[in-house]
Amino acid sequence: MLHFFTDVDALPPGSYVTASHATSEFAPATLEAGQAYTRGGVDVIGRDHDVFADLVFRGLTLVPPGVVVVSEWRPGPHAFLPPRGDVSNNGAVARKP
């Protein structure tokens, strides 16, 4: 949902935030699907991992492995990992000191 927001408020100390965000880093045509929102009058923006990290997690401590494609965040030992372009969402968990 963060791709609908232009800014994110701070969290209470000691809390965790989990967030994911649409990206076109791995398949540039992916955000073409967002045009349906735009035609409906809803702004949508995809952000690369570094922009997403700065927007949401600035001042927070990222939980390893940090900002990655959501399917690659702590996968099980026999997990099927789809192509990044098929997922096109980065995600992370972080804690506010």
HELIX and SHEET records of a PDB file:
HELIX    1   1 LEU A    2  PHE A    4  5                                   3    
HELIX    2   2 PRO A   28  GLY A   34  5                                   7    
HELIX    3   3 GLN A   35  ARG A   39  1                                   5    
HELIX    4   4 HIS A   49  PHE A   57  1                                   9    
HELIX    5   5 VAL A   70  GLU A   72  5                                   3    
HELIX    6   6 ARG A   84  VAL A   87  1                                   4    
SHEET    1   A 3 TYR A  16  ALA A  22  0                                        
SHEET    2   A 3 ASN A  89  ARG A  95 -1                                        
SHEET    3   A 3 THR A  61  LEU A  62 -1                                        
SHEET    1   B 3 TYR A  16  ALA A  22  0                                        
SHEET    2   B 3 ASN A  89  ARG A  95 -1                                        
SHEET    3   B 3 VAL A  68  VAL A  69 -1                                        
END                                                                             
